[in-house]
């Protein structure tokens, strides 16, 4: 009978979680166009929609998108982690989109919403298992699911920076595997399959910093649980290696190219100051008063949630000490260089120095507080007021103090508002709402303590939490626009873009800082020397991103069209079209004499390294002299001109062919990034690629007529693909065998 009641409670909780998910995102689901909303432009449109559109186009043509020639002057698409090339949910979105009319803005919105739903269900399952056997377990699991999925962190910037959200939602499932593996006095190794699977999916989702925080947490929790269960240290170490190696193997197809790419990006040159940005210390105010410090409130878990988490810590519930420590450490990390805690871990924790934006440590804060709140809620349901009257009074006194604090702040702000409406007006509403919520929290929790088993009172507590969190984030003007998704972004090239696309004499590039913007080169398949991907090859970045009007970069990267508001350019050009973009009026200039994508050069200057190469760029005629870091093996005449001819006969993202006819030995300068994985051949014979100008590619060409082929065939991808394929087959096979065996012994 009890099992049936629990099953009914679980079914009801899941149904309510689905219902509030539909409510939270109803404007993204409604078929009524006048009521529709959509995710704001920004990283979501400029990075994720654009890259996913390129993914869609390549996969639906039966091609694997290894290289992207359309942004950053060219980049290894498989190595850009945020592209999430093989992330299974993304592949599902692409597959469903191909069956329902093609890629769209709304397709990625739906992918985001489904991840939030999955997050709530995973969190419910985790806390349900953590509080197994307690009367309030379903209630506590529901509270935790709501807080983590709809709290200040998950509904702040993660929906816009989609990779953050999609990497974060696998954390509850990974922790669940650890929880179940360590439930008894002997390690249950089969459950680490679940941890490894969730861990691998997090890494494949495309935000390494989030997955790295997950790595820290899983390692620490497994060690903590092993200590509690008195496992030998060899068992704990082996279990950490088990989920780590399994997760890494599952994601190897993306991880290996990603690590390879990271080592060649501008990110590696950043130091402590550049990577130490985080929350200002005053952000702690937003644990109680959301919206006062910044447009988002990632630390906010609701006043009900914060109260329940404090109760769990105060009552010293099982594992709460661990989660309390995680919260405190994560707060310190999230402050970045504003806190000595980050400075300490920056020098101690491996991998932390790779990442910027330490405020993303708020994931661990939100997760830990949600767990604590769930445990606190489950504990309250079994509360016996008459047996612990003093404790009940202390809870009420603490909540009364919260009401007094909120009321005092409101009074002070109101007095300030009377004297200066403009300075204090924006603070009145959020603080007044906090006062109301504090009063309701005091009233409802005090009422619940009188009859903790009362279902109506539990429902009112949950309802207050939902109202609190939804009031903060639902339909937020910082995340959503009140327009249909089809009006956010035109998938058909705008006129200024279409004009350049009409030029079929490819390849060439554009400078799309204006008009094209973001990573829309990938969306419209117009090769742009710029882009907003946070990973940019170090060499091209050092040339391209030094200034906005950059004739040197135009020359080296074979730019033919420049979008700018300038009327007169520093090089000869013709305005062929005009229009407007997000910043105002813009002109499309066609350069009068653009450098071709490939050119033969006979004069060589040899330098020692990239820095010398880039310094020498301004002192030579780039049409006559090429700057190399290795002395050519072929004898050259070192003349200032070469009368040979070149023609690109076939150009694709991962390969292109060049027909060359030169009367003398020469260097073929190619406006293509120098990057490992690219191979060159002359008439079928492998030829080494030289590094030119500290950023680009070149090959030595002997006199005569030849066909030169460039091919992108990275070993990191091939090795990663084999490892991932084996790991996925093994994981799915072992999981199926485990399920069958358990049913057989049922």
Order of alpha helices (4+ residues) and beta strands (2+ residues): alpha-alpha-beta-alpha-alpha-alpha-alpha-alpha-alpha-alpha-alpha-alpha-alpha-alpha-alpha-alpha-alpha-alpha-alpha-alpha-alpha-beta-alpha-beta-alpha-alpha-alpha-beta-beta-beta-beta-beta-alpha-beta-beta-beta-beta-beta-beta-beta-beta-beta-alpha
